[in-house]
Amino acid sequence: MSRHDIRRPLNIVMLACTNLRARIAPRLSPEDAVYLDAKIGRIEQQVERISGMLGASVTTQGPDAGDAPAKGD
């Protein structure tokens, strides 16, 4: 499994978080909106944590640069 195969669902989770904030939070009471924001923030933190484990080099080397086997592998 490549980094890209893992990043794709993580990107979808982040997009879902953005959509929840934009579409659901405005319809909630202020108290519930704060609660939802905290929960969504926790999800985003965990997604960022996983992304960090996959390596930050992706932004400078391309999406799957770290997945190719090294010469001699």
N, CA, C and O atoms as a MOPAC input file, in Angstrom:
PM7 MOZYME 1SCF
protein

 N      0.85000 1    -1.16900 1     0.00000 1
 C      0.00000 1     0.00000 1     0.00000 1
 C      0.90100 1     1.23900 1     0.00000 1
 O      1.84000 1     1.33400 1     0.79000 1
 N      0.60900 1     2.16600 1    -0.87500 1
 C      1.42800 1     3.36900 1    -0.98300 1
 C      0.90900 1     4.47000 1    -0.05900 1
 O     -0.19000 1     4.38200 1     0.48700 1
 N      1.72500 1     5.50200 1     0.09800 1
 C      1.29800 1     6.65800 1     0.88100 1
 C      0.03500 1     7.26100 1     0.27600 1
 O     -0.87400 1     7.68600 1     0.98900 1
 N      0.00000 1     7.28600 1    -1.03500 1
 C     -1.15900 1     7.85900 1    -1.72700 1
 C     -2.43300 1     7.10700 1    -1.36800 1
 O     -3.48500 1     7.72100 1    -1.19600 1
 N     -2.35200 1     5.79900 1    -1.25300 1
 C     -3.52700 1     4.98900 1    -0.89700 1
 C     -4.04000 1     5.32100 1     0.49700 1
 O     -5.23000 1     5.16600 1     0.77300 1
 N     -3.16300 1     5.77200 1     1.36800 1
 C     -3.56700 1     6.14800 1     2.72100 1
 C     -4.01900 1     7.60500 1     2.75400 1
 O     -4.97800 1     7.94700 1     3.44600 1
 N     -3.32800 1     8.45500 1     2.00900 1
 C     -3.65700 1     9.88500 1     2.01700 1
 C     -5.03100 1    10.17200 1     1.41200 1
 O     -5.72200 1    11.08500 1     1.86600 1
 N     -5.43100 1     9.42400 1     0.41500 1
 C     -6.72300 1     9.68600 1    -0.23900 1
 C     -7.87700 1     9.65300 1     0.76900 1
 O     -8.64700 1    10.61200 1     0.82100 1
 N     -8.03100 1     8.59800 1     1.56900 1
 C     -9.13200 1     8.61700 1     2.54500 1
 C     -8.94600 1     9.69500 1     3.61900 1
 O     -9.93200 1    10.22100 1     4.13400 1
 N     -7.71200 1    10.02500 1     3.95900 1
 C     -7.49100 1    11.09400 1     4.93000 1
 C     -7.96800 1    12.43200 1     4.38300 1
 O     -8.54400 1    13.23900 1     5.11300 1
 N     -7.72700 1    12.66400 1     3.10000 1
 C     -8.20900 1    13.89400 1     2.47200 1
 C     -9.73700 1    13.94800 1     2.47700 1
 O    -10.32400 1    15.01300 1     2.66600 1
 N    -10.36800 1    12.81500 1     2.27400 1
 C    -11.82900 1    12.75800 1     2.29700 1
 C    -12.35500 1    13.05500 1     3.70000 1
 O    -13.36300 1    13.74600 1     3.84800 1
 N    -11.68600 1    12.54400 1     4.72000 1
 C    -12.08700 1    12.82600 1     6.10400 1
 C    -11.96100 1    14.32100 1     6.38500 1
 O    -12.84700 1    14.91400 1     7.00100 1
 N    -10.86300 1    14.93200 1     5.93800 1
 C    -10.68600 1    16.37400 1     6.15500 1
 C    -11.75800 1    17.17600 1     5.41800 1
 O    -12.26500 1    18.16600 1     5.94600 1
 N    -12.10000 1    16.75900 1     4.22200 1
 C    -13.14700 1    17.43900 1     3.46900 1
 C    -14.49100 1    17.31500 1     4.19000 1
 O    -15.26100 1    18.27400 1     4.24800 1
 N    -14.76400 1    16.14300 1     4.73100 1
 C    -16.00300 1    15.94200 1     5.48300 1
 C    -16.04000 1    16.84800 1     6.71300 1
 O    -17.09800 1    17.37900 1     7.05000 1
 N    -14.91900 1    17.03100 1     7.37900 1
 C    -14.86000 1    17.93600 1     8.53100 1
 C    -15.18800 1    19.36200 1     8.11100 1
 O    -15.94900 1    20.05600 1     8.78500 1
 N    -14.61800 1    19.79000 1     7.00700 1
 C    -14.89300 1    21.13000 1     6.48700 1
 C    -16.37000 1    21.28700 1     6.16100 1
 O    -16.97500 1    22.31200 1     6.47700 1
 N    -16.94900 1    20.27500 1     5.52900 1
 C    -18.36700 1    20.32700 1     5.17300 1
 C    -19.25900 1    20.36700 1     6.40500 1
 O    -20.25700 1    21.08700 1     6.42000 1
 N    -18.91600 1    19.60700 1     7.43000 1
 C    -19.70100 1    19.63700 1     8.67100 1
 C    -19.68100 1    21.02000 1     9.30100 1
 O    -20.71000 1    21.52400 1     9.75100 1
 N    -18.50800 1    21.62500 1     9.32900 1
 C    -18.41100 1    22.97200 1     9.89500 1
 C    -19.24700 1    23.96300 1     9.09000 1
 O    -19.92800 1    24.81600 1     9.66000 1
 N    -19.19200 1    23.84900 1     7.78300 1
 C    -19.86900 1    24.82500 1     6.92600 1
 C    -21.38900 1    24.63100 1     6.89200 1
 O    -22.13500 1    25.60900 1     6.83600 1
 N    -21.84700 1    23.39100 1     6.92500 1
 C    -23.27200 1    23.14000 1     6.71200 1
 C    -24.05300 1    22.82300 1     7.96800 1
 O    -25.23800 1    23.14300 1     8.06000 1
 N    -23.40300 1    22.19600 1     8.93900 1
 C    -24.12700 1    21.77000 1    10.13700 1
 C    -23.97600 1    22.77000 1    11.28300 1
 O    -24.96500 1    23.13400 1    11.92000 1
 N    -22.77400 1    23.20700 1    11.54300 1
 C    -22.52000 1    24.08700 1    12.68600 1
 C    -23.40200 1    25.33900 1    12.70100 1
 O    -23.88600 1    25.71000 1    13.77000 1
 N    -23.63400 1    26.00700 1    11.56500 1
 C    -24.47300 1    27.20600 1    11.60800 1
 C    -25.91600 1    26.93800 1    12.04600 1
 O    -26.60900 1    27.86500 1    12.46600 1
 N    -26.37400 1    25.70400 1    11.95700 1
 C    -27.74900 1    25.35600 1    12.31200 1
 C    -27.89800 1    24.96000 1    13.77900 1
 O    -29.01100 1    24.73800 1    14.25500 1
 N    -26.79900 1    24.87300 1    14.47800 1
 C    -26.81800 1    24.40700 1    15.85800 1
 C    -26.89800 1    25.57300 1    16.83500 1
 O    -26.62900 1    26.72400 1    16.48900 1
 N    -27.27100 1    25.24500 1    18.04600 1
 C    -27.20500 1    26.25100 1    19.11700 1
 C    -25.72200 1    26.57900 1    19.33800 1
 O    -24.85600 1    25.77300 1    18.99900 1
 N    -25.43000 1    27.73900 1    19.89400 1
 C    -24.02000 1    28.08000 1    20.13800 1
 C    -23.28100 1    27.01700 1    20.95700 1
 O    -22.12300 1    26.70400 1    20.68000 1
 N    -23.95700 1    26.47000 1    21.96100 1
 C    -23.33200 1    25.43500 1    22.79600 1
 C    -23.00900 1    24.18500 1    21.98400 1
 O    -21.91400 1    23.63500 1    22.10000 1
 N    -23.95400 1    23.73600 1    21.16600 1
 C    -23.73200 1    22.55200 1    20.34500 1
 C    -22.69400 1    22.81100 1    19.25500 1
 O    -21.93000 1    21.91400 1    18.89700 1
 N    -22.66700 1    24.03200 1    18.72800 1
 C    -21.67800 1    24.37900 1    17.70500 1
 C    -20.26100 1    24.32200 1    18.27300 1
 O    -19.33500 1    23.86600 1    17.60200 1
 N    -20.09800 1    24.78100 1    19.50300 1
 C    -18.78700 1    24.71300 1    20.15700 1
 C    -18.38500 1    23.25900 1    20.36800 1
 O    -17.23500 1    22.88900 1    20.13300 1
 N    -19.32900 1    22.43900 1    20.81000 1
 C    -19.06700 1    21.01500 1    21.02000 1
 C    -18.66100 1    20.34700 1    19.70900 1
 O    -17.67200 1    19.61600 1    19.65900 1
 N    -19.43200 1    20.60300 1    18.64400 1
 C    -19.12100 1    20.01600 1    17.33900 1
 C    -17.75400 1    20.46800 1    16.85900 1
 O    -16.97700 1    19.65700 1    16.35400 1
 N    -17.45000 1    21.74500 1    17.00700 1
 C    -16.15700 1    22.25900 1    16.57200 1
 C    -15.00900 1    21.56700 1    17.28800 1
 O    -13.98300 1    21.26000 1    16.68000 1
 N    -15.18200 1    21.32100 1    18.58500 1
 C    -14.14100 1    20.63100 1    19.35100 1
 C    -13.94800 1    19.20000 1    18.85500 1
 O    -12.81800 1    18.72800 1    18.72900 1
 N    -15.03800 1    18.52200 1    18.57800 1
 C    -14.94400 1    17.14000 1    18.10000 1
 C    -14.32400 1    17.07700 1    16.70800 1
 O    -13.48900 1    16.21500 1    16.43300 1
 N    -14.73300 1    17.98700 1    15.83700 1
 C    -14.15700 1    18.02900 1    14.49200 1
 C    -12.67100 1    18.38500 1    14.57300 1
 O    -11.85200 1    17.82900 1    13.84000 1
 N    -12.33400 1    19.30200 1    15.45900 1
 C    -10.92300 1    19.65800 1    15.64700 1
 C    -10.08500 1    18.46100 1    16.05900 1
 O     -8.95100 1    18.30400 1    15.60800 1
 N    -10.63800 1    17.62600 1    16.90700 1
 C     -9.92100 1    16.41200 1    17.35400 1
 C     -9.70900 1    15.44700 1    16.18600 1
 O     -8.63900 1    14.85200 1    16.05500 1
 N    -10.71400 1    15.29600 1    15.35200 1
 C    -10.58200 1    14.44600 1    14.16100 1
 C     -9.47200 1    14.99300 1    13.26500 1
 O     -8.62100 1    14.24200 1    12.78900 1
 N     -9.48800 1    16.30900 1    13.04000 1
 C     -8.47600 1    16.92900 1    12.17500 1
 C     -7.06800 1    16.76400 1    12.75100 1
 O     -6.11700 1    16.53400 1    12.00400 1
 N     -6.93200 1    16.87900 1    14.06100 1
 C     -5.63000 1    16.66600 1    14.69400 1
 C     -5.10900 1    15.25800 1    14.44200 1
 O     -3.92800 1    15.06500 1    14.15500 1
 N     -5.99300 1    14.28400 1    14.55100 1
 C     -5.57900 1    12.89600 1    14.35200 1
 C     -5.21800 1    12.62100 1    12.89300 1
 O     -4.27500 1    11.88100 1    12.61300 1
 N     -5.96600 1    13.21500 1    11.97000 1
 C     -5.64200 1    13.06400 1    10.55100 1
 C     -4.27400 1    13.68400 1    10.27700 1
 O     -3.45500 1    13.09500 1     9.57300 1
 N     -4.02500 1    14.87000 1    10.83100 1
 C     -2.72100 1    15.51700 1    10.65700 1
 C     -1.60900 1    14.68500 1    11.28500 1
 O     -0.49800 1    14.63100 1    10.75700 1
 N     -1.90100 1    14.04600 1    12.39400 1
 C     -0.91000 1    13.17500 1    13.04500 1
 C     -0.54100 1    12.00100 1    12.13700 1
 O      0.63500 1    11.67000 1    11.98300 1
 N     -1.54400 1    11.38200 1    11.54500 1
 C     -1.28400 1    10.27500 1    10.62300 1
 C     -0.50900 1    10.77900 1     9.41100 1
 O      0.44100 1    10.13600 1     8.96500 1
 N     -0.91200 1    11.92000 1     8.88400 1
 C     -0.21100 1    12.49000 1     7.73300 1
 C      1.25200 1    12.74500 1     8.07100 1
 O      2.13800 1    12.49500 1     7.25300 1
 N      1.50000 1    13.24000 1     9.27100 1
 C      2.87600 1    13.47200 1     9.70800 1
 C      3.67500 1    12.18400 1     9.78700 1
 O      4.86600 1    12.17000 1     9.47500 1
 N      3.03400 1    11.10700 1    10.20100 1
 C      3.71000 1     9.81300 1    10.26600 1
 C      4.09000 1     9.31400 1     8.87500 1
 O      5.06900 1     8.58800 1     8.70700 1
 N      3.30000 1     9.71500 1     7.88600 1
 C      3.59500 1     9.30000 1     6.51300 1
 C      4.76800 1    10.07100 1     5.93400 1
 O      5.34400 1     9.66400 1     4.92500 1
 N      5.12100 1    11.17100 1     6.55800 1
 C      6.26700 1    11.94800 1     6.12100 1
 C      5.88000 1    13.24200 1     5.45700 1
 O      5.00000 1    13.27800 1     4.59600 1
 N      6.53500 1    14.28900 1     5.85700 1
 C      6.26700 1    15.61700 1     5.30300 1
 C      6.95900 1    15.82500 1     3.97500 1
 O      6.70700 1    16.83300 1     3.31600 1
 N      7.81400 1    14.92100 1     3.55700 1
 C      8.56700 1    15.09200 1     2.32000 1
 C      7.68000 1    15.05600 1     1.08000 1
 O      8.12100 1    15.42500 1    -0.00800 1
 N      6.45900 1    14.62500 1     1.23500 1
 C      5.54500 1    14.51000 1     0.09800 1
 C      5.34000 1    15.85500 1    -0.59000 1
 O      5.25300 1    15.90900 1    -1.81700 1
 N      5.26200 1    16.92600 1     0.16600 1
 C      5.00100 1    18.23200 1    -0.43500 1
 C      6.16200 1    18.71500 1    -1.27900 1
 O      5.96200 1    19.50300 1    -2.20400 1
 N      7.36300 1    18.26600 1    -0.98600 1
 C      8.51200 1    18.72100 1    -1.75900 1
 C      8.93600 1    17.72600 1    -2.82000 1
 O      9.60700 1    18.11000 1    -3.77800 1
 N      8.57300 1    16.47700 1    -2.68700 1
 C      9.03700 1    15.45400 1    -3.61800 1
 C      7.94200 1    14.89600 1    -4.51000 1
 O      8.23900 1    14.10600 1    -5.40600 1
 N      6.70800 1    15.27000 1    -4.30300 1
 C      5.61700 1    14.70800 1    -5.08600 1
 C      4.86200 1    13.69600 1    -4.26700 1
 O      5.33600 1    13.27200 1    -3.21300 1
 N      3.67500 1    13.29400 1    -4.73900 1
 C      2.77400 1    12.49200 1    -3.93000 1
 C      3.28500 1    11.13700 1    -3.49800 1
 O      3.01000 1    10.71700 1    -2.37400 1
 N      4.01400 1    10.44000 1    -4.33800 1
 C      4.46200 1     9.08700 1    -3.98500 1
 C      5.96800 1     8.94200 1    -4.06400 1
 O      6.47500 1     7.83300 1    -4.23400 1
 N      6.68900 1    10.04100 1    -3.94400 1
 C      8.13200 1     9.99400 1    -4.11500 1
 C      8.80200 1     9.04700 1    -3.12600 1
 O      9.77500 1     8.38000 1    -3.47900 1
 N      8.30600 1     8.97700 1    -1.91400 1
 C      8.90600 1     8.12300 1    -0.89900 1
 C      8.50100 1     6.67300 1    -1.01900 1
 O      9.01300 1     5.83800 1    -0.27400 1
 N      7.60900 1     6.34300 1    -1.91800 1
 C      7.10700 1     4.97400 1    -2.03700 1
 C      7.91200 1     4.12200 1    -3.00100 1
 O      7.84400 1     2.89400 1    -2.94600 1
 N      8.66100 1     4.74800 1    -3.87000 1
 C      9.41900 1     3.98000 1    -4.85600 1
 C     10.56900 1     3.28500 1    -4.14100 1
 O     11.19600 1     3.86800 1    -3.25600 1
 N     10.84900 1     2.03800 1    -4.52300 1
 C     11.97000 1     1.34600 1    -3.90200 1
 C     13.29300 1     2.01900 1    -4.26800 1
 O     13.46100 1     2.53000 1    -5.37500 1
 N     14.20500 1     2.00800 1    -3.33700 1
 C     15.52200 1     2.56000 1    -3.60800 1
 C     16.26900 1     1.64100 1    -4.54700 1
 O     15.95500 1     0.45600 1    -4.65400 1
 N     17.27200 1     2.19900 1    -5.23600 1
 C     18.09900 1     1.37500 1    -6.13100 1
 C     18.68700 1     0.23000 1    -5.34300 1
 O     19.19900 1     0.41800 1    -4.23900 1
 N     18.61300 1    -0.93500 1    -5.90400 1
 C     19.18200 1    -2.10200 1    -5.27400 1
 C     18.19700 1    -2.83900 1    -4.38300 1
 O     18.53000 1    -3.89500 1    -3.84500 1
 N     16.98300 1    -2.30400 1    -4.21400 1
 C     15.97200 1    -3.00300 1    -3.40000 1
 C     15.30600 1    -4.08900 1    -4.18400 1
 O     14.43100 1    -4.78000 1    -3.66200 1

